[in-house]
Amino acid sequence: MGLQTEIKDAVCWDTPAISLHTSLREVIELMVKHNTSALIVKADDSVAGVVSDLDVLESVTSQGDLDETKVSEFLSACELLTGQSITSPCVQLDENESVENAIKLLSASGTHNIVVIGSGKDVYGTVSSRDLLKSLIS
């Protein structure tokens, strides 16, 4: 793979989607179980945001209670770009974008995870900076 390779092969397509009411403990357990650094947060049928490992670490030190703290208290709220008017867009790319563009977006946004939109309706996953770096040497 190289910088011009499409990111779809580096995407974690089975990124768990969680609700706004998921506890901090459950978030940690899911991240560990699925070996991922980000989870998609949904409200009803739409994306409400992303929670990253950095969000979790900050919440652990500021909130402390793993069972009482809910993801709604510490997620990075965002909406998917769908052509409709939105106020807080997610850091996102299409699955056919290049690794180079994904790296540039991560650098510009100051984040470590991107929501990736797949070819089907409501198909999305995440790609992390680590996933992209791994794709460069695979």
Secondary structure, DSSP 8 states (H G I E B T S, - for coil): --TTSBGGGT-BTT--EEETT-BHHHHHHHHHHHT-SEEEEEETTEEEEEEEHHHHHHHHHHT--TTT-BGGGT-EE-B---SS--SSB--EEETTSBHHHHHHHHHHHT-SEEEEE-SSTT-EEEEEHHHHHHHHH-
